[in-house]
Every structure is written in structure tokens, then in C-alpha cells.
Amino acid sequence: MKIIPISLPTPFYIGAVNVYLIREDPVTIIDTGPKTREAIDALRSGLRQAGVNVADIRRIVLTHAHEDHCGLARSLRGEAKDAEVFVHDWETGHRAARLEHEENLKLLQRAGVPDDEIQLMRRLYEDVRQYSDSLEDDHCTQLVDGDELEFDAGVLRVVHTPGHTPGSCSFLREADRTVIAGDCVLKRITPNPVISPDPIDPSRRFRSLAEYLVSLARVRSFAPTLVYGGHGEPIHDYEELFNRYLRAIRERQETVIGFVPKNGATAWEVSRKMFPDADDVHRFLAVSEAVAHLDYAESEGKIAVEISDGREVYRQLSSD
């Protein structure tokens, strides 16, 4: 079973996105790229070079449902004669208008994001939405941790690796310990843990960083020889990358804790200290990063949190 990477351009700051083709029956692509003319042209070209056409695709598998990874899923499904689309059930909230959902807005309010900033984030997200056509629930088959995607010449095991999003999934070829990891593992950058409602209890926040650390350790347990990420080059030395991620996360934890004053601060206020020059959609990513690290620090007993006027306020622990 050969895995064929195809790189597609994106309009997003992170640059090109990787789509993976498995030509063996049933012909499968993992992720699709965004809904842009440049991406679909590059995908068609990559497929032709591999000797297949869009109409040959029988399965569309999504590592997660961000626009740069799922944007073409609906149109490809139609062109490929209703190819089966696979996505983890916890990604439901990400398939359409996530900043329109009441639970998402409440999370931003609890994080202390001012109302005018929330409205700006929603308007910016309207621009992002153009790069994806929403999938209906009845278009999708659920990815289940431990299940196998079977091919004529091998299988890929589904590995639920939450963190970047609640429903992020990776895929393991056990024969040679190759992993397709989506945005769980990227060679050049540490993936951003995006603020999300908890999929079990949407009134609560998904504890993204704690889950992400578990996912990284789970990938490590496979002793992977090769990891294909959602962006950038493949990783041949996962152990080195794993330890680099841990160092970066520890350093960011120390920085975040240092930005929490004794008299308290919201996640929004901490994010503005962390990334004072962040603008546009990066402010949403910045507050996501701050929330993830503050949640983790609080769970580790390094800071305290209380609710004040509907906002979470983090404080340094008393020295008494």
C-alpha cells in the first residue's frame, strides 16, 4: 500500500497543505485542501500524475475539519459519484460556521474577549468560510478509534489524536509504523490548540493542551519510522520532534504563568501580552493558545481561576 503525498496551495498563513492518496482499491484521499481554484487544479494534476482521476475516488478521509483540510470534500464527493466521507464525530461543530454557534461565542466571552473583538472575529471567519462547503451529517461516516480502513494491499488503523481539534485523527500503517498525522504533528511548528466546546458537554471547554500531550505520547508509543504531517515535510525522527515539542510547551507554560498577575487577568488579556502584534484571525489563534495553556497550568495547580462577571479570571497562587 503506497502513500502518495500531494501538496496543495492554500490562502492561509501556514502555507501549502498536504493531501495523501492511496491508489489501491478503494481509492482513497486523506484530506482535500481548501475550496480554491488553485487547490483543485493542483489536486487534479497530482491525481493525474499518480494515474487516477477524481471520479476514481471512493473514500475521502478527513484528519480534521478545518477549511484547509476539508474545504473540497463536498464537491469531490459529488464529482466522485458520492464517495464516502469519513470524519470523527467530534468534528461536527467544526464542519459549518463554528463562530456562529452559541457555545463557541460563550467560550470567547468567558475568556474575556470584548464584544467588539468577538464581532470582528466573526466577520473575519466569514472570509474563511468561503474556502469550504459545509458537509451535512448524513454525508459522513464516523471514524472510530481502533477501526481499520481496509485496502486491497493493507490497512490503516484509525488513531484518535485530539488536541488541535477534539476530533483530530491520525492513521497508522502498522506494517512499517508509518503515521499520517494531519495537524497533530508538524515538522516546523507546534500546532495551535484551537478553542472548542467539549464534545461531550458543550457548555464546558475542551481541554485541548492536556489532550494534545496525551496524543503526542500515543503517537510516540507506536515508535513511528515515518510521520506524514498536514503541512511541510515528513518527519523521520519523531523522538527528536517529540522532545522539542515538550520543551516548547514547557517554555510557553512558564511564559504564560509569568503573564498572570496577582490581581488576576483573563485569557484575552494574557493573549495580548503574549502576542501584542497579533492581528486579524491571529487574535483568535492567540486567545486559543492562551486558554489552552492557562487551562493546563490551572489543572496542574500552578495558578488559580475564578469566575467574575461571567469571565474567567486567572490569578497567581497565594504564597501564604
Secondary structure, DSSP 8 states (H G I E B T S, - for coil): --EEEEEE--SSTT--EEEEEE-SSS-EEE----SSHHHHHHHHHHHHHTT--GGG--EEE-S---HHHHTTHHHHHHHTTS-EEEEEGGGGGGSS-GGGSHHHHHHHHHTT--HHHHHHHHHHHHHHHTT-----GGGEEEE-TT-EEEETTEEEEEEE--SSSTT-EEEEETTTTEEEEETT--SSS-------B-SS-TTSB--HHHHHHHHHHHHHHT--SEEEESSSS-BS-HHHHHHHHHHHHHHHHHHHHHT--TT-B-HHHHHHHH-TT--THHHHHHHHHHHHHHHHHHHTTSEEEEEETTEEEEEE----
